[in-house]
């Protein structure tokens, strides 16, 4: 999985304000600002056994009774 900035909500808000004030002319250029300002991170799934077990428990709890 590839993810962007942890601060994406804040960055988006600031960029929208900059567009509104005319400091960044277009949404496309705002995207370029983000691409240059924040590094992407990549993560790979690890051991799923614990997650699969938890999901199975969740499904069991959510089963309708009756």
N, C-alpha and C positions, 0 to 999 in steps of 0.2 A: 504494500500500500504506500502510496506517495501522498504526503501531507504538506500543506503550506504553513503559513505563519500561525503561531499559537495566538497571536494578538490580532487575528483576522477581523474580528468585530470592530475593534478600535480603529484599525487601519482603514477599514471600509468607511467608517463614520467620518474620519478625518478627510479621506479622499473625497467623499461626497460634499463635505463643507468646502474643500478647496475648489471643486468644480463649480459649486454655487457662487463662490467669490471670484471665479475667473482665473484662479491661479493655476489650475490644470484645465486645459481647454476641452478635452473629450474623455469619455469613459475608456476608450481604447488607450489613451495616454496614461490614465490612472492605472490601468492594468500593467503597463510597462513600468511604472513606478514601483508597483508591488513586486514584479518579477525581479527588479534590480535591488530592491531593499531587503528581501527576505529569502533565505535559503530554503530549499525543499528538503524534506527528510524522508527517508524510505525505511519501512520496517517490514519484516517478514514474520508470518505467524509462527509461533513456537508450539509447545506441547498443548494440544487441545483437550486432552482427556478430562481435566478438571472443569473446563468450560462446558464440554458436552454433558458431563454428569449434572452440572448445575442447571443446564437447559432442560434436561430430562425431568429433573425435579420440578422446575417451573411448569412444564407442560402437564405433569401429573396433578399439580395443585389447581391448575386452571381448567381441568376437565369438568364439564357440567355434571352435577349429580341428579339422580332422579330417575 
